[in-house]
Amino acid sequence: MAVTHCGSTEFHWGRRTYIMGIINISPDSFSGDGLGGDMDAISQQAARFVAEGADILDIGGESTRPNSRPISAEEEMQRVIPAIGRLVKEVALPVSIDTGKAAVARHAVAAGASIINDVYGLNDPQIAAVAADSGVPIILTSNQRNEACKSDIMAGITRDLGNSISIVEKTGVLEENIIIDPGIGFGKTLEQNLEIIRRLAELKALGKPILLGTSRKSVIGLVLDLPPEERLEGTAATVAIGIANGADIIRVHDVKEMARVCRMSDAVVRRNEGEC
């Protein structure tokens, strides 16, 4: 896979696992870590994530939990744009905007965001044009919330992501600027989520870096019968297995702990490449 550039940062896929730290600005995050408009708290969490080993900061202003209240692009921008503008001045890491709205993505990139994390699977097709026009990487998610996959889940995800890749490439997004995410928790059953983690390596056939986002999600809560704040060990297990099966980026709430999981997993999985 080609090297992906985010401003002055280069991502050399396959050398090690990269860590995306989640900064939730929504007040109704499923994991209970939403910071709202507290800019000092946002800044402090970003600084802590940098110190703990994050490679990317992912800023989200709208909750993606099931049955959450949708918000307008204007409300979402009021939440995320000031935070992005501040963080790009304070930290050297790339900042990602977690959104499915093209208008939000466009303003976020103008404010300094250097990655678009589209968790809604091109539901707003104009978001591909934002990525193409700005030249920033885009993360494509397979989201089945509106149309659940009742057949082979990996075949469905592979087909869905393949279609999304084709769309953004035709729009003008560079090949090296495409990252894929199987969308753990987005319209999948418990068994399907577990199967995705187990069969993650099959997505390597698409030739793109793979992001895995399992942190504190319901698949862990259902297996362990634990609330979000007690899902650290379950997250660690899914991260380690995900890395063994080909994950290139992990998206997490607990950066310090998951950075250690990544280092240990990489020492096993990528040892022959001289990385650990």
N, C-alpha and C positions, 0 to 999 in steps of 0.2 A: 504494500500500500504506500502511496505517495505521502510525503511529509505535508502536514497541514499547518498553515501559518495563521496566527491570531495576533496581529500587530507585530511586536518584536518577539513573541513567543512561538516556538516551533514544537509540534507534537510529532515525535518519531514513533509511529505505531509499531508495536511488537517489542520494543525495548523494555518497557515497564508498563504498569497499570497507572493511569492518571486518575486523580481524585477531584471530583466536583463537589464542592461544599454548598449545601442548601441554605439560602437565606430567605426565609418566608416573611413577606411584608403583609400578607393577608391576615386579618384578625381571626379567621376561622379555619386555620390549618388543621388537618386531621391529626397531626402529631402534637398539637398543642404548643408549637414553638413559634407561632406567628408574632412578629415584632411590631406590627402596625406601623405608625408613622414616627416611632421613636428613633430619630436619626443617630443619636449617640449610641443606642443599643445596637443598631445596624452596623455602625462603624466599629464598635468594639468586637462584635461577632466576626466581622470580616478580618480584623487584625488577628484575632485568635485563630481563625482558620488558616491564615497565612503562616502563623507560627507553628501550627500543628501539621502542616504539610499539604495543604490543598494546592491544586494546580489551576483550578477554575472556581469562580464564585458565581453561583446561579441565583439570580434575583427573580422572585415570583411575587406578583401582586394579587393573584386570584386563586382561591383554593380550587384544587382539582378533585377533592374528595367527592364520593357519590352524593347526589342530592344537594350539593352546595348551591348557594344563591349565585346565579350568573351576574356579572357586573358589566357595565358599559366600558368601551375603550377609554372614554374620558376619565372615568373613575379609576381604572387600572393605571392609566398614565399618571394621574395625580399621586398614586402610591409609589410607582417604581422609578419615574424619571428623576426626581430629586435624589433618590438613593443612588442611582447609577452615576449621576453627575458628581456626587460626592466621593463615591468609592473609586472611581477611575483616577481621581486626584490623590487618593490616599494609599492605594495598593498597586503593585506592579503586575498582579495577576490579570489574565483576561476575565472580563465580566460577561456572563451569559444572561440573556433575557428569556425567562420562561413564560411564553405566551403563545396563544393560537391566533392572535389578531394581527393582521398586517400593519394597521395603523400604529399599534403599540410597538411592534418590532421596528418600524421605520423611525419613530421618535427615540426609541431606546438606542438604536445604532447611532443616531445623530448625537445622542448624549454621551456616547463612548462605549456602548456594549459592542463586543467583538465576536459574539456567537449568538445565533438564534436557536432556542430550544423549543420547537413546536410540538407540544405534547398532544395536539389534536389531529395530527395526521393530515395536514393540508386541508382542513375543513374550510379555512379561508385561503383559497388558491393564490391570492395576491401576495401571500407571505413568501412564496417562492421568488417572485419578482423583487421583493425587498432584499432577499439574500443575494440574488444575482446582481442587482444594481449596486449594492454596497460592497460586494466582494467578500462577505464574511461567511464562515461556515454555518451550516444549518443542520440541526439534529432532527431527523425524521422519525416519528413515533408511530407504531402500529396500534391504533386505538379502535377497539371494537365496541365501545359503549353504545353506539347507535345501531350497530348491526353485529350481534354476537356471532362468533364463529362456532358452528355446531359440528364441523367435520374435523379433520386433522389440523390442530391448532398451528403447528409449525409450517405446514404447507400454506395455510391461510396467511400467516404473518409474512412468510417469504414472498408470497404473491403480492400482498399489500405493500410491503416495503419496496419490492421491485418496481411496482407501478409508481410509487412516490419518487423513487430515484429517477425513473424515466421522465417524469413531469418536470422535476427541478433541473435536470440536465438540459432538457429542451428549452427551459426558460433562460438558461445561461449560467447556472451555478456550476462552478468548476468541479471537476471530478474529485479533486482532493479536498473539497470543502463540504463533502457529504458524510455525515455520521448517522448511524442507524440505531434505533432503540426498539426492542420488541414490545415495550409497553406493559410491563408487569402491573397487574391490577386494573388496567383500563378495559373493562368489559369482558375479562376472563374469569372463569371459575377457579376455585382453589386448585383442582386437579390440573387445569390448563396452565396455571402459573407455575406449579411445580414441574410440569413437563417442559415448559419453556426453559427453565434453569437447567434442567437435566439435558436438554437437547440443544442448548445455545450454540454449540459449535457448528450446527447446520447453517447458521446465518453467515458463516465465513464464505459460503459460496457466492454471496453478493459482492464480495470484495471491498467492503467498507468497514471502518472501525466500528466497534459495537459498544454502545453505552448500556449499562445495566443499572436500573434503579429499583432496588428492593427495600431500601432503608425504611424500617418501622412499618412496612405496609401490612395490609390485612392478611396476606398469605401467611405471614409469620404469626400474627395474632391468632389466626384460626388453628394453626398447627399447635402452637404452644399454649393457647388460651391465656394470652397476656395482653394488657393494654399497651398502647404505643410507647410509653416511656419505659417499658420493661422488655423491649424487643432487641436490645443490643446484641446479645449472643446469637439470636436467630438471624439478625442481619449479617453478623460476621460469618455465619455458616454459608449463607447464600452468596456473599461476596467471594469467599474462598472457592466455592464450587464454580461460581461464575467465571472467575479468573482462570481456573483450570480448564474451563470449557470455551475460553476465547474472549472474555470481556476485556476491552481496552480502556474503558473509563467506568468508574463506579460513581454513582450520584448518592451522597450520604448526608445525614444529619450530624453524625458523630465522627468528625474528621480525625481526631487524634487516634482513636481506637482503630478505625478502619485503615488508617495509614499503616499501622503496625500489621494488620491482617494482609494488606497489599504487599508489604515488604517481605513477609514470610512466604506468602503464596508465590510471589515473583521469584524468590530464591529457589523454590522447588520447580516451578513451571518454566522459568526463563533462564535457568542456570547455564544451559549450554550456549546461550547467547552472551554470556559474560556479564549479565545484569543481575542485581539482587537488591 
